Amino acid sequence: MKNAQKTKRNNIFQNAFIIYKAMFKRYPTAIPLVIVYIIISVALPFVNTLIPAMAIKGITSRSVKIFLEYIGIAVAIMCVFSGIKLFCESKMQMKHTYTRISVFMMNFIKKAINTDYLNIEPQPKQKIMGKGVQGVSSNYEGAEEVSTLSIHLVTIVLGIFSYGTVIFVLDWRILAITLGMFVADVLIRNHAVKFGDSHRESFSEPWRKINYYERNSMNISAGKDIRIFGLKRLFDYHFDLMINTYKKFRYNYQLKWYYPTISDTAFNFARDWLAYTLLIHKVLTGQIDAATFTVYLGIIASFSQYIYDVSMHFANLRDASHQFNDYHEFMNQKDVFERSTADGVPEPVEGRAAPSIEFRNVSFTYEGSEKPVLTNVSFKINADEKIALVGNNGAGKTTIVKLLCGLYPPTSGEILIDGKSINDIGVEKYQDMISVLFQDTSPIALSIAENVCGCEPQDADKKKLQDCLKKAGLLEKVNTLAKKEETYITQTLDEKGVVLSGGETQKLLLAKAMYKDGPMLILDEPTSALDPIAESRIYEEYNQLADKKTAVFISHRLASTKFCDRILFLDGGQIVEEGSHDELMKNGGKYREIFDIQSHYYKEEVSNEE
């Protein structure tokens, strides 16, 4: 599989074509800029050699007037050419950056948001995503580096052909030595590129982890634990560990790029000795004058610089192209679920009939794991039925939720919604039916209205928003805020934002579920951090919300879901017991055993509190 992926990776020219195609489509004015820049860049080194040559010409003429005319013309030409080049560079640099951000970075973000969840959650996929984002997130890596270096490379190649022809006419041995430097340079730099390719994960993984520590060091919730539990040294330790890991890699990596300078020094010595010997001989024998001597030296120096630059730029361009290929690797992650169906635009959620759900011999194994989380799980939930999925941690409850939500497809078996698969319905149309609260859900740092309504402020139903906040018990709190429902949550994006308490956050999530009002309601232990009594009360509120809906309640606290029509008890990735609370208690199985243990614990807890 890995070899098959390597053969599909784009080469430098394909990646440069992709980037410039996007740039020229978005910015047509970039086309003449690129053409003018290339012409000026090739001509400018020759113009620079004219200044000392024309100065010598003026001096040898023994005329101040001729000297000033020659110098004036040469300097004027150089200033005009340099000005045009700088103008083109500044304009092009903005287009390089804007193309990277507005095209490729935006495409990456859209992909990350819209792709199947299975393409971003597993650790192997996180590594692919971590490497991919590096290809579009910097001015000096990936896409933007390819676009800037490729145009420089075109300029260099044209310069080599132009100046190389002149040198070949002068003496082929100078050309041979310079080309020898080029070959040695390419071989040594190729070794550096291969080192970078084989250790790219060593580069991306420390950065991904550093970014995680950086985010959490500024996270308000984590900030409490960091201070109270003295985690500052621990953070410092891990920061230093990751930075030293990154530093070690960069040292070895940069060392590989230093080796070409050693060979270049030897070749430059041989080239300069031959060139000076040859040209001085031509001056002394009267074949060329001092001004022409200067021009030839300038051409040889420019050609040598081009030879050095082409090997360096080509190696850097290969490296950047490989980074851009990492971006392609993430972008080419295939979706399993169909994004839409032939039915077109989904019907409004309100008033949609509650669906039935059926699992048929469903098994599931996470990527990178050999042990299945679920094994041949089969059950059916009737329309409007309230089902509880209970069991100890690790029993497979959250995995069933992910499958129910269309975040993962089953490894084997099928999931049917009203007799249709999720792909028959279309995953987006199906997910539009679901109101779900996960155990790790937290509000986004946007406004209260945007969190509840999930749309732009002008598209929100203000009356429905107020009603949902009131039913959830949060309206009174919202009305005390200066901007009311337009108040941002936390100060991350707005310094006047509000930090909600744990209970207020639960009410916000309840209002969010009410506003969407999907015909399917799924709760994946959203109250697991609360005490059993508070959790039972909130579950009763959710029970009222679940009226005329197909509802699935997940909890490891068995008492919280006694009100459900049926209870499915999971153990070891399989349903081992099924029935109402009273039926399962009467059966005296594992459900009864764990319920009695938990009840005894809660009684002891209440007694201690009293």
C-alpha positions as CSV (number, residue, x, y, z in Angstrom):
1,M,0.0,0.0,0.0
2,K,2.8,2.5,0.9
3,N,4.6,1.9,-2.4
4,A,1.3,2.4,-4.3
5,Q,0.9,5.8,-2.6
6,K,4.5,6.9,-3.4
7,T,4.0,6.3,-7.2
8,K,0.9,8.6,-7.1
9,R,2.8,11.5,-5.6
10,N,3.2,14.5,-7.8
11,N,6.5,15.6,-9.1
12,I,7.8,19.2,-8.9
13,F,6.4,20.3,-12.3
14,Q,2.9,18.9,-11.6
15,N,2.8,20.7,-8.2
16,A,4.1,23.9,-9.7
17,F,1.5,23.6,-12.5
18,I,-1.3,23.1,-9.9
19,I,-0.3,26.1,-7.8
20,Y,0.2,28.5,-10.8
21,K,-3.0,27.4,-12.4
22,A,-4.8,28.3,-9.2
23,M,-2.9,31.6,-9.0
24,F,-3.5,32.7,-12.6
25,K,-7.2,31.7,-12.3
26,R,-7.6,33.8,-9.1
27,Y,-5.2,36.6,-10.2
28,P,-5.0,37.0,-14.0
29,T,-2.7,40.0,-13.5
30,A,0.0,37.7,-12.2
31,I,0.6,36.4,-15.7
32,P,2.3,39.5,-17.1
33,L,4.1,40.0,-13.7
34,V,5.7,36.6,-14.0
35,I,6.8,37.1,-17.6
36,V,8.3,40.6,-16.9
37,Y,10.0,39.3,-13.7
38,I,11.7,36.4,-15.5
39,I,13.0,38.6,-18.3
40,I,14.3,41.3,-15.9
41,S,15.9,38.7,-13.5
42,V,17.8,37.1,-16.3
43,A,19.1,40.5,-17.7
44,L,19.9,42.2,-14.3
45,P,23.1,40.3,-13.5
46,F,24.5,41.3,-17.0
47,V,23.4,44.9,-16.3
48,N,25.3,44.8,-13.0
49,T,28.5,43.8,-14.8
50,L,28.2,46.7,-17.2
51,I,28.7,49.3,-14.4
52,P,32.4,48.4,-13.6
53,A,33.0,47.6,-17.3
54,M,31.7,51.0,-18.5
55,A,33.5,52.7,-15.7
56,I,36.8,51.2,-16.9
57,K,35.8,52.1,-20.5
58,G,35.3,55.7,-19.4
59,I,38.5,55.8,-17.4
60,T,40.6,54.4,-20.3
61,S,39.0,57.0,-22.7
62,R,40.6,59.7,-20.5
63,S,37.5,61.8,-21.0
64,V,35.4,62.9,-18.0
65,K,32.4,63.5,-20.2
66,I,32.5,60.0,-21.7
67,F,33.2,58.5,-18.3
68,L,30.1,60.3,-16.8
69,E,27.9,59.3,-19.8
70,Y,28.9,55.6,-19.5
71,I,28.4,55.5,-15.8
72,G,25.1,57.4,-16.0
73,I,23.7,55.1,-18.7
74,A,24.8,51.9,-16.8
75,V,23.4,53.1,-13.4
76,A,20.2,54.3,-15.0
77,I,19.6,51.0,-16.6
78,M,20.4,49.1,-13.4
79,C,18.0,51.3,-11.4
80,V,15.2,50.9,-13.8
81,F,15.7,47.1,-14.0
82,S,16.0,46.8,-10.2
83,G,12.9,49.0,-9.7
84,I,10.8,46.8,-12.1
85,K,12.1,43.6,-10.4
86,L,11.3,44.9,-6.9
87,F,7.8,46.0,-8.0
88,C,7.1,42.6,-9.6
89,E,8.5,40.8,-6.5
90,S,6.3,42.7,-4.1
91,K,3.1,42.2,-6.2
92,M,3.9,38.5,-6.8
93,Q,4.7,37.8,-3.1
94,M,1.2,38.9,-2.1
95,K,-0.3,36.7,-4.8
96,H,1.8,33.7,-3.7
97,T,0.6,34.2,-0.1
98,Y,-3.0,34.9,-0.9
99,T,-3.2,31.9,-3.2
100,R,-1.8,29.7,-0.5
101,I,-4.2,31.0,2.1
102,S,-7.4,31.6,0.1
103,V,-7.1,28.5,-2.1
104,F,-5.1,25.7,-0.5
105,M,-5.4,26.6,3.2
106,M,-9.1,27.1,2.8
107,N,-9.4,23.8,0.9
108,F,-7.6,22.1,3.7
109,I,-9.9,23.6,6.4
110,K,-13.0,22.7,4.3
111,K,-11.7,19.2,3.9
112,A,-11.0,18.9,7.7
113,I,-14.5,20.1,8.5
114,N,-16.4,18.1,5.9
115,T,-14.5,14.8,5.5
116,D,-15.6,11.7,7.3
117,Y,-14.7,11.7,11.0
118,L,-12.8,8.5,10.5
119,N,-10.3,10.6,8.4
120,I,-9.3,12.9,11.3
121,E,-9.8,11.1,14.7
122,P,-7.6,7.9,14.6
123,Q,-3.9,8.5,15.4
124,P,-2.6,7.5,12.0
125,K,-5.0,10.0,10.3
126,Q,-4.0,12.7,12.8
127,K,-0.4,12.2,11.6
128,I,-1.4,12.6,8.0
129,M,-3.4,15.7,8.8
130,G,-0.5,17.1,10.9
131,K,2.0,16.7,8.0
132,G,-0.6,17.9,5.5
133,V,-1.2,21.2,7.2
134,Q,2.5,22.0,7.2
135,G,2.3,22.0,3.4
136,V,0.0,25.0,3.4
137,S,0.5,26.9,6.7
138,S,3.8,28.6,6.2
139,N,5.4,31.2,3.8
140,Y,8.5,29.1,3.6
141,E,7.3,25.6,3.2
142,G,5.0,23.6,0.9
143,A,2.7,25.4,-1.5
144,E,4.1,28.9,-1.2
145,E,7.7,27.8,-1.3
146,V,6.9,25.8,-4.5
147,S,5.4,28.8,-6.1
148,T,8.2,31.2,-5.2
149,L,11.1,28.8,-5.9
150,S,9.7,27.4,-9.2
151,I,9.7,30.9,-10.8
152,H,13.2,31.5,-9.5
153,L,14.3,28.1,-10.9
154,V,12.9,29.1,-14.4
155,T,14.9,32.3,-14.2
156,I,18.0,30.4,-13.2
157,V,17.7,27.9,-16.0
158,L,17.3,30.6,-18.6
159,G,20.3,32.4,-17.1
160,I,22.4,29.2,-17.3
161,F,21.6,28.8,-21.0
162,S,22.3,32.4,-21.8
163,Y,25.5,32.9,-19.8
164,G,26.7,29.3,-20.4
165,T,26.7,29.9,-24.1
166,V,29.0,32.9,-23.7
167,I,31.3,31.0,-21.4
168,F,31.4,28.0,-23.8
169,V,32.6,30.3,-26.5
170,L,35.2,31.8,-24.2
171,D,36.6,28.4,-23.0
172,W,34.8,25.1,-22.5
173,R,37.0,24.1,-19.5
174,I,35.5,26.9,-17.3
175,L,32.0,25.5,-18.3
176,A,33.1,22.0,-17.5
177,I,34.4,22.9,-14.0
178,T,31.2,24.8,-13.2
179,L,29.0,21.9,-14.4
180,G,31.1,19.5,-12.3
181,M,30.3,21.7,-9.2
182,F,26.6,21.5,-10.2
183,V,26.6,17.6,-10.4
184,A,28.4,17.3,-7.1
185,D,26.0,19.8,-5.5
186,V,22.9,18.0,-6.8
187,L,24.1,14.6,-5.5
188,I,25.0,15.9,-2.0
189,R,21.7,17.9,-1.8
190,N,19.8,14.9,-3.0
191,H,21.0,13.1,0.1
192,A,19.7,15.9,2.3
193,V,16.3,15.8,0.5
194,K,16.0,12.0,1.1
195,F,16.9,12.5,4.7
196,G,14.1,15.0,5.0
197,D,11.6,12.7,3.3
198,S,12.5,9.7,5.5
199,H,12.3,11.8,8.7
200,R,9.4,14.1,7.9
201,E,7.3,12.6,10.6
202,S,10.1,13.3,13.0
203,F,9.7,16.9,12.0
204,S,5.9,17.1,12.1
205,E,5.1,15.1,15.2
206,P,7.1,17.3,17.7
207,W,5.4,20.4,16.2
208,R,2.0,18.8,16.5
209,K,2.7,18.0,20.2
210,I,4.2,21.4,20.8
211,N,1.0,23.0,19.4
212,Y,-1.1,20.9,21.7
213,Y,0.9,22.0,24.8
214,E,0.7,25.6,23.5
215,R,-3.1,25.5,23.1
216,N,-3.5,24.0,26.6
217,S,-1.2,26.4,28.2
218,M,-3.7,29.1,27.1
219,N,-6.8,27.0,27.8
220,I,-8.9,28.5,30.6
221,S,-10.1,25.2,31.9
222,A,-6.7,23.6,31.8
223,G,-5.3,26.7,33.5
224,K,-7.0,25.8,36.7
225,D,-5.4,22.3,36.9
226,I,-2.0,23.7,35.9
227,R,-2.0,26.1,38.8
228,I,-3.7,24.0,41.5
229,F,-1.9,20.7,40.8
230,G,1.4,22.4,40.1
231,L,1.7,21.2,36.5
232,K,3.9,24.1,35.4
233,R,7.1,22.1,35.7
234,L,5.5,19.2,33.9
235,F,4.5,21.5,31.0
236,D,8.1,23.0,31.0
237,Y,9.5,19.4,30.9
238,H,7.3,18.3,28.0
239,F,7.9,21.6,26.1
240,D,11.7,21.2,26.6
241,L,11.5,17.6,25.6
242,M,9.7,18.3,22.3
243,I,11.8,21.4,21.5
244,N,15.0,19.4,22.1
245,T,13.6,16.6,19.9
246,Y,12.8,19.1,17.2
247,K,16.2,20.9,17.6
248,K,18.1,17.6,17.3
249,F,16.3,16.8,14.1
250,R,16.9,20.3,12.7
251,Y,20.6,20.1,13.6
252,N,21.1,16.8,11.7
253,Y,18.9,18.1,8.8
254,Q,20.8,21.4,8.4
255,L,24.1,19.5,8.7
256,K,23.2,17.6,5.6
257,W,22.6,20.9,3.7
258,Y,26.0,22.2,4.9
259,Y,28.1,19.6,3.1
260,P,27.6,21.0,-0.4
261,T,29.4,24.2,0.6
262,I,32.6,22.1,1.1
263,S,32.6,20.8,-2.4
264,D,31.6,24.2,-3.8
265,T,34.7,25.8,-2.2
266,A,37.0,23.3,-4.1
267,F,35.2,23.8,-7.4
268,N,35.2,27.6,-7.1
269,F,38.9,27.7,-6.5
270,A,39.6,25.7,-9.7
271,R,37.1,27.7,-11.7
272,D,38.4,31.1,-10.5
273,W,42.1,30.1,-11.0
274,L,41.4,29.0,-14.6
275,A,39.2,32.0,-15.4
276,Y,41.6,34.6,-14.1
277,T,44.6,32.9,-15.8
278,L,42.8,32.7,-19.1
279,L,41.4,36.3,-19.1
280,I,44.5,37.9,-17.9
281,H,46.4,36.2,-20.7
282,K,43.9,37.5,-23.2
283,V,44.3,41.1,-21.8
284,L,48.1,40.9,-21.9
285,T,48.1,39.6,-25.4
286,G,45.7,42.3,-26.5
287,Q,42.8,39.9,-27.4
288,I,40.4,41.8,-25.1
289,D,40.5,45.2,-23.3
290,A,40.1,45.8,-19.6
291,A,36.4,46.6,-19.9
292,T,35.7,43.3,-21.7
293,F,37.8,41.5,-19.1
294,T,35.4,42.9,-16.4
295,V,32.3,41.8,-18.4
296,Y,33.6,38.3,-18.8
297,L,34.4,38.0,-15.1
298,G,30.9,39.2,-14.3
299,I,29.4,36.7,-16.7
300,I,31.4,33.8,-15.2
301,A,30.5,34.9,-11.6
302,S,26.8,35.2,-12.5
303,F,26.9,31.8,-14.3
304,S,28.6,30.2,-11.2
305,Q,26.0,31.7,-8.9
306,Y,23.3,30.4,-11.2
307,I,24.8,26.9,-11.0
308,Y,25.0,27.1,-7.3
309,D,21.4,28.4,-7.0
310,V,20.0,25.8,-9.4
311,S,21.2,22.9,-7.2
312,M,20.2,24.7,-4.0
313,H,16.8,25.8,-5.3
314,F,16.1,22.5,-7.0
315,A,16.8,20.7,-3.7
316,N,14.7,23.1,-1.7
317,L,12.0,22.9,-4.3
318,R,11.9,19.1,-4.1
319,D,11.6,19.4,-0.4
320,A,8.8,21.9,-0.6
321,S,7.1,19.8,-3.3
322,H,7.2,16.8,-1.0
323,Q,5.6,18.9,1.7
324,F,2.9,19.9,-0.7
325,N,2.4,16.2,-1.5
326,D,1.7,15.6,2.2
327,Y,-1.1,18.2,1.8
328,H,-2.4,16.2,-1.2
329,E,-2.2,13.0,0.8
330,F,-4.6,14.4,3.3
331,M,-6.8,16.0,0.7
332,N,-7.0,12.7,-1.2
333,Q,-8.4,10.8,1.9
334,K,-11.4,9.0,0.6
335,D,-14.8,9.5,2.2
336,V,-16.8,6.3,2.9
337,F,-20.2,7.9,3.3
338,E,-22.1,9.5,0.4
339,R,-22.4,13.2,1.0
340,S,-25.8,13.6,-0.7
341,T,-28.5,11.7,-2.5
342,A,-30.7,12.1,-5.5
343,D,-33.4,13.4,-3.3
344,G,-31.8,16.9,-3.3
345,V,-32.2,19.4,-0.5
346,P,-33.1,17.8,2.9
347,E,-36.6,18.5,4.2
348,P,-36.8,20.7,7.3
349,V,-36.1,18.9,10.5
350,E,-39.2,20.2,12.3
351,G,-42.1,17.8,12.0
352,R,-40.1,15.0,10.5
353,A,-41.2,11.5,11.8
354,A,-39.0,9.7,14.3
355,P,-37.1,6.9,12.5
356,S,-36.5,3.3,13.5
357,I,-32.9,2.1,13.8
358,E,-31.5,-1.4,13.4
359,F,-28.0,-2.8,13.9
360,R,-27.5,-6.1,12.0
361,N,-24.4,-8.1,13.0
362,V,-22.4,-4.9,13.4
363,S,-18.7,-5.3,14.3
364,F,-16.2,-2.5,14.5
365,T,-12.4,-2.3,14.9
366,Y,-10.5,1.0,15.1
367,E,-7.7,1.7,12.6
368,G,-4.4,0.5,13.9
369,S,-6.0,-1.9,16.4
370,E,-6.4,-5.6,16.0
371,K,-8.9,-6.0,18.8
372,P,-12.6,-5.3,17.8
373,V,-14.5,-2.9,20.0
374,L,-17.9,-4.4,18.9
375,T,-18.6,-8.0,17.8
376,N,-21.7,-9.0,15.9
377,V,-24.0,-6.5,17.7
378,S,-27.6,-6.7,16.7
379,F,-30.6,-4.7,18.0
380,K,-33.6,-2.7,16.8
381,I,-34.9,0.6,18.2
382,N,-38.5,1.3,17.2
383,A,-39.7,4.7,16.1
384,D,-40.4,7.0,19.2
385,E,-38.8,4.4,21.5
386,K,-36.4,5.4,24.3
387,I,-33.4,3.1,24.6
388,A,-30.7,3.1,27.2
389,L,-27.2,1.8,26.4
390,V,-25.5,1.0,29.7
391,G,-22.3,-0.7,30.8
392,N,-18.9,-0.2,32.3
393,N,-16.3,2.1,30.7
394,G,-14.8,0.5,27.6
395,A,-17.9,-1.6,26.9
396,G,-18.4,0.0,23.4
397,K,-21.1,2.5,24.2
398,T,-19.4,5.6,22.7
399,T,-18.4,3.5,19.6
400,I,-22.1,2.7,19.0
401,V,-22.8,6.4,19.3
402,K,-20.2,7.2,16.7
403,L,-21.7,4.6,14.4
404,L,-25.2,5.8,15.0
405,C,-24.1,9.4,14.2
406,G,-22.6,8.4,10.9
407,L,-19.1,9.3,12.1
408,Y,-17.7,5.8,11.3
409,P,-19.0,3.0,9.1
410,P,-19.1,-0.5,10.6
411,T,-16.2,-2.8,9.9
412,S,-18.8,-5.4,9.0
413,G,-22.6,-5.7,9.2
414,E,-25.0,-2.9,8.5
415,I,-27.0,-0.1,10.1
416,L,-30.4,0.6,8.8
417,I,-32.5,3.8,9.3
418,D,-36.2,3.1,8.4
419,G,-34.8,0.1,6.4
420,K,-32.2,2.2,4.5
421,S,-28.5,2.5,5.0
422,I,-26.9,5.8,5.8
423,N,-25.4,6.0,2.3
424,D,-28.9,5.4,0.8
425,I,-30.1,8.5,2.8
426,G,-26.9,10.5,2.4
427,V,-24.7,11.2,5.5
428,E,-25.4,14.9,5.6
429,K,-29.1,14.5,5.2
430,Y,-29.0,11.7,7.9
431,Q,-26.9,13.8,10.4
432,D,-29.4,16.6,9.9
433,M,-31.9,14.4,11.7
434,I,-29.8,14.0,14.8
435,S,-29.5,16.0,18.0
436,V,-26.6,14.6,19.9
437,L,-24.7,15.6,23.0
438,F,-21.3,13.9,23.5
439,Q,-19.6,13.4,26.8
440,D,-16.7,15.7,25.7
441,T,-18.8,18.4,24.2
442,S,-17.9,22.0,25.0
443,P,-19.2,25.2,23.5
444,I,-17.3,26.9,20.7
445,A,-15.9,30.4,21.5
446,L,-18.6,32.1,19.5
447,S,-21.8,33.8,20.6
448,I,-24.5,32.1,22.6
449,A,-26.9,32.5,19.7
450,E,-24.4,30.9,17.2
451,N,-23.8,28.0,19.6
452,V,-27.5,27.3,20.0
453,C,-28.7,27.9,16.5
454,G,-25.7,26.7,14.6
455,C,-26.1,29.3,11.8
456,E,-25.2,32.9,11.0
457,P,-26.9,35.5,13.3
458,Q,-29.2,36.8,10.5
459,D,-30.5,33.3,9.8
460,A,-31.4,32.5,13.4
461,D,-35.0,32.2,14.5
462,K,-34.9,34.7,17.4
463,K,-38.3,33.7,18.8
464,K,-37.4,30.0,18.8
465,L,-34.0,30.8,20.3
466,Q,-35.6,32.7,23.2
467,D,-38.1,29.8,23.8
468,C,-35.3,27.2,23.8
469,L,-33.2,29.2,26.3
470,K,-36.2,29.6,28.5
471,K,-37.1,25.9,28.5
472,A,-33.5,25.0,29.2
473,G,-33.4,27.4,32.2
474,L,-30.7,29.7,30.7
475,L,-32.7,32.7,29.6
476,E,-32.6,34.5,32.9
477,K,-28.8,34.3,32.9
478,V,-28.6,35.4,29.3
479,N,-30.8,38.5,30.0
480,T,-28.3,39.7,32.6
481,L,-25.5,39.9,30.0
482,A,-24.8,43.2,28.3
483,K,-25.1,41.7,24.8
484,K,-27.6,39.1,25.8
485,E,-27.6,36.1,23.4
486,E,-25.0,37.9,21.2
487,T,-22.5,37.5,24.1
488,Y,-19.5,35.4,23.2
489,I,-18.6,32.4,25.3
490,T,-15.1,32.8,26.9
491,Q,-12.8,35.7,26.2
492,T,-10.9,33.8,23.4
493,L,-12.5,35.8,20.6
494,D,-14.1,38.7,22.5
495,E,-12.7,40.3,25.7
496,K,-16.3,40.8,27.0
497,G,-17.2,37.2,26.6
498,V,-18.7,35.1,29.5
499,V,-17.4,32.0,31.1
500,L,-20.3,29.6,31.8
501,S,-20.4,27.3,34.8
502,G,-20.7,23.5,34.4
503,G,-24.4,23.6,35.0
504,E,-24.9,26.6,32.7
505,T,-23.0,24.8,30.0
506,Q,-25.3,21.8,30.3
507,K,-28.3,24.1,29.9
508,L,-26.7,25.7,26.8
509,L,-26.3,22.2,25.3
510,L,-29.9,21.4,26.2
511,A,-31.0,24.6,24.4
512,K,-28.9,23.6,21.4
513,A,-30.6,20.2,21.2
514,M,-34.0,21.8,21.6
515,Y,-33.3,24.3,18.8
516,K,-32.3,21.7,16.3
517,D,-35.2,19.5,17.4
518,G,-34.1,16.5,15.4
519,P,-36.3,13.4,15.3
520,M,-33.4,11.4,16.8
521,L,-31.9,12.3,20.2
522,I,-28.6,10.8,21.3
523,L,-27.0,11.5,24.7
524,D,-23.5,10.1,25.2
525,E,-22.9,10.6,28.9
526,P,-22.9,14.4,28.6
527,T,-23.4,14.6,32.4
528,S,-20.7,12.1,33.4
529,A,-18.9,14.9,35.4
530,L,-21.9,15.6,37.6
531,D,-23.0,13.8,40.7
532,P,-25.6,11.0,40.3
533,I,-28.5,13.1,41.7
534,A,-27.8,16.0,39.4
535,E,-27.3,13.7,36.5
536,S,-30.7,11.9,37.1
537,R,-32.5,15.3,37.2
538,I,-30.9,16.4,33.9
539,Y,-31.7,13.0,32.3
540,E,-35.4,13.6,33.3
541,E,-35.2,16.9,31.5
542,Y,-33.8,15.2,28.4
543,N,-36.6,12.6,28.7
544,Q,-39.1,15.3,28.3
545,L,-37.2,16.6,25.3
546,A,-37.3,13.1,23.8
547,D,-41.1,13.1,23.5
548,K,-42.1,11.8,20.0
549,K,-38.4,11.1,19.1
550,T,-36.3,8.1,18.8
551,A,-33.9,8.5,21.7
552,V,-30.7,6.7,22.8
553,F,-29.4,7.5,26.3
554,I,-25.9,6.3,27.2
555,S,-24.6,6.1,30.7
556,H,-22.4,4.0,33.0
557,R,-24.7,5.0,35.9
558,L,-27.6,2.6,35.6
559,A,-30.0,4.5,37.8
560,S,-30.0,7.5,35.4
561,T,-31.8,5.6,32.6
562,K,-34.5,3.6,34.5
563,F,-37.2,5.6,32.7
564,C,-36.3,4.2,29.3
565,D,-38.6,1.8,27.4
566,R,-35.7,-0.7,27.1
567,I,-32.2,-1.1,28.4
568,L,-29.4,-2.7,26.5
569,F,-26.5,-3.8,28.7
570,L,-23.1,-3.9,27.0
571,D,-20.2,-5.9,28.1
572,G,-17.0,-6.6,26.1
573,G,-18.4,-5.2,22.9
574,Q,-21.6,-7.3,22.9
575,I,-25.1,-6.9,24.2
576,V,-25.4,-9.4,27.0
577,E,-28.8,-8.4,28.5
578,E,-31.9,-6.6,27.2
579,G,-35.2,-5.5,28.7
580,S,-36.8,-2.9,30.9
581,H,-35.3,-1.9,34.2
582,D,-37.7,-4.0,36.2
583,E,-37.2,-7.0,33.9
584,L,-33.4,-6.9,34.2
585,M,-33.6,-6.5,38.0
586,K,-35.9,-9.5,38.1
587,N,-33.5,-11.6,36.0
588,G,-30.7,-11.1,38.5
589,G,-28.0,-10.9,35.9
590,K,-25.0,-8.7,35.5
591,Y,-27.2,-5.5,35.2
592,R,-28.7,-6.3,38.7
593,E,-25.3,-7.0,40.1
594,I,-23.8,-3.7,39.0
595,F,-27.0,-1.7,39.8
596,D,-26.9,-3.0,43.4
597,I,-23.2,-2.1,43.7
598,Q,-23.8,1.4,42.4
599,S,-26.9,1.9,44.5
600,H,-25.0,0.8,47.6
601,Y,-22.2,3.3,46.7
602,Y,-24.6,6.2,46.2
603,K,-26.3,5.4,49.5
604,E,-23.0,5.4,51.3
605,E,-22.2,8.7,49.6
606,V,-25.5,10.3,50.7
607,S,-25.0,9.0,54.2
608,N,-21.5,10.5,54.5
609,E,-22.8,13.8,53.2
610,E,-25.5,13.8,55.8
